[in-house]
Amino acid sequence: MKRKRFQFEESIEVLVGSDEVKFTVPEDLICDRSRFFKSACSEAWNANKQPIKLTDADPQTFSDYLQCVYQSTYSEHDKDTALPSLFQLYILADQLGDLVSANQIMDEMITCSDRISQIPGDECIDMAMESIPSNSPLRRLTRDYYVFEADAEKLEGCSEEFVLFVAQSFFHLKKNVDKDRTVGEVFSRCVSDAGRCDYHQHDAGCPPCVTPDADSDGEKSDQS
């Protein structure tokens, strides 16, 4: 399958953050990846090719996003900031309508969590619960870490909304415990055991990686 050939002659200016840090971005490439930029660069919205402003975005996160788009790689962060930085990056990609990058970042989050032996903490929980739609895979990912991999003490200090979110998942999974499946069998999985597409988003421009199988615990379809 041939890869799409991009033209790099045309570029756009993007002003990021309250200080309006300027980025110059290849128009063809960024519009192919991002529904937001495709609309923002259209004749209907920006016939005069004015700079596009992302005043609520963080310049470093946007720089990390461009690195992801250009090279499918991620900036190095220390152990304490690795997951929060990836959460910020995922939220930006999601807001820009770039599902390809969002899915790649999701995979990197899961890999990073295993590599540094940490699960998302309070900062990540707050981002997942406050900065992203309620049906987002990022919310499910964060919840599942606390369902399958966290001790109960880790929920101390978490918001009431998040604790309820986790409790609803426990109740859903408990219904799968029967004479053939013990509690240990139902709750023994790790987040990284999930299928490749379990925490992905897909549309016509970003088809599924594989034909998704129904999650063995029925949890994948639980978006509540």
Stockholm file with secondary structure:
# STOCKHOLM 1.0

chainA/1-224         MKRKRFQFEESIEVLVGSDEVKFTVPEDLICDRSRFFKSACSEAWNANKQPIKLTDADPQTFSDYLQCVYQSTYSEHDKDTALPSLFQLYILADQLGDLVSANQIMDEMITCSDRISQIPGDECIDMAMESIPSNSPLRRLTRDYYVFEADAEKLEGCSEEFVLFVAQSFFHLKKNVDKDRTVGEVFSRCVSDAGRCDYHQHDAGCPPCVTPDADSDGEKSDQS
#=GR chainA/1-224 SS CCCCCCCCSCEEEEEETTTTEEEEEEHHHHHHHCHHHHHHTSHHHHTTCCCEEETTSCHHHHHHHHHHHHHSCCCCCCTTTHHHHHHHHHHHHHHTTCHHHHHHHHHHHHHHHHHHTCCCCHHHHHHHHHSSCTTCHHHHHHHHHHHHTCCGGGGTTSCHHHHHHHHHHHHHHHTTCBTTBCHHHHHCCCGGGSCTTTTCCCBTTBCCSSCCCCCTTSCTTCCC
#=GC SS_cons         CCCCCCCCSCEEEEEETTTTEEEEEEHHHHHHHCHHHHHHTSHHHHTTCCCEEETTSCHHHHHHHHHHHHHSCCCCCCTTTHHHHHHHHHHHHHHTTCHHHHHHHHHHHHHHHHHHTCCCCHHHHHHHHHSSCTTCHHHHHHHHHHHHTCCGGGGTTSCHHHHHHHHHHHHHHHTTCBTTBCHHHHHCCCGGGSCTTTTCCCBTTBCCSSCCCCCTTSCTTCCC
//
